[in-house]
Amino acid sequence: MAAPGGGGGGRRGGPSRWPAEDELVIVRKKVAEISGRDEQEVRVAACPYRICPLGAHIDHQGGIVTAMTINYGVLLGFVPSNDSEVLLQSGQFKGVVRFRVDDLQKPIDNPENINWESYARGAVYALQNSGYDLRKGIIGYISGVKGLDSSGLSSSAAVGIAYLLALEHVNDLVVSPVDNIQLDKSIENKYLGLENGILDPSAILLSRYGYLTFMDCKTASPSYVYFSELSKSQQPLGQLPFKILLAFSGLQHNLPKKRGYNTRVFECKEAARALLHASGCEDASSILRNVDPVVYKAQKCVLEGNLSRRAEHYFSEMKRVAKGRDAWARGNLQELGLLISASGRSSILNYECGSKEMIQLYEILLKAPGVLGARFSGAGFRGCCLAIVESDLAEDAASYVRAEYEKAQPELVSKIPAGRRVLVCEPGDSARVILPGHHLHS
């Protein structure tokens, strides 16, 4: 099945309406003000946020992960500059960023130095290092959804991809979605110094409405499974019979500034190394995907403590992904939900990545009316939890979670904008560039 493209205007898929026309108008007006150009010249890179229903924390080990986007994300309005200069403003951060695409970009040596302009520079770095010829810069305005950055929804990947798509567009570069996945990985791994896998960019660049994306992170090959019940749906426009609930904890920090994530990646590699050594396969790369499940079952006694728990999470999560593929294909949301909740429990018990507040939020979601399954979104140290919920009970579930979490964490909740404490979302489409004059929802 062909992968969705990463550029061009127009809409693909079902009823998800993002970005809305009024959002596009705001971004275009901002770019027109900054650049002095006509609004009709402004292109917009629309890069949705993603959720990962199953496949938590295993992408860096070559595992198979699932993903879908939602109808919220990052918008980068842009026009080509007259030369190689990049000039940027942000809806979330103050100041103006200026640099040139022909400036040699060097990797950041200290995570504390990462700021909002780092992703634009990182996109130039990734394209330069891959041999692409950059001659033109962009004049742009970038805006995410207030309160959703640093929330475990891959906002950093969405920002990086937005800059890649814009730079490619103005320089007439034809880059496939699969190649852009590797370019975004270069931003995160080589430029910023993160140990992130390819889950986030894969979800953002390859998702399509009505399908669950499965990404084999060892071979970097995607596949798509259609929700069989969609064609039988009595709902308008073939709408999926569930909503996505995002419940925010009020805890926020930037991933590069906390090394807990990288520590767990290292522990997974150490577990793989021990298992491969025990089975006489020392030459294989130290990722858990290179350990046969039969070997793991026979040799897991060599692992202790954290290494034992990390390996148990990986192998049990791979089983949940396989079962989830089947459940989704059959349209069995109840079974899928149970697997998602089991993934959440393993994140807590085996991957040990949940704070007290995040665990409270996860447990509240499990008790909410209509919720079929829940887990952390992202690395699990801050941000939000996600849930799959029956469509007709989504608002009831949201109200329940808002009330119960406020009782549990009143101080944290007071820091979250009232309209952003729990969001009811829909599945979305892939990242793309919306051309001037194109009507997104035609």
Secondary structure, DSSP 4 states (H G I P E B T S, - for coil): -PPPPS--SS--SSS---S-HHHHHHHHHHHHHHH---GGG-EEEEEEEEE-SS-TT-GGGT-EEEEEEEEEEEEEEEEE-SSSEEEEEESSS-S-EEEETTSPP---S-GGG--TTHHHHHHHHHHHHTT------EEEEEE--TT-TTSSS-HHHHHHHHHHHHHHHHTT----HHHHHHHHHHIIIIIS-----SHHHHHHHH--TTEEEEEETTTTEEEEEE-GGGGG--SGGG--SEEEEEEE-S----GGG-THHHHHHHHHHHHHHHHHHHTT-TTS-SSGGGS-HHHHHHHGGG--HHHHHHHHHHHHHHHHHHHHHHHHHHT-HHHHHHHHHHHHHHHHHTS----HHHHHHHHHHHHSTTEEEEEE-TTSSSSEEEEEEEGGGHHHHHHHHHHHHHHH-HHHHHTS-GGGSEEEE-B----EEEPTT--TT-
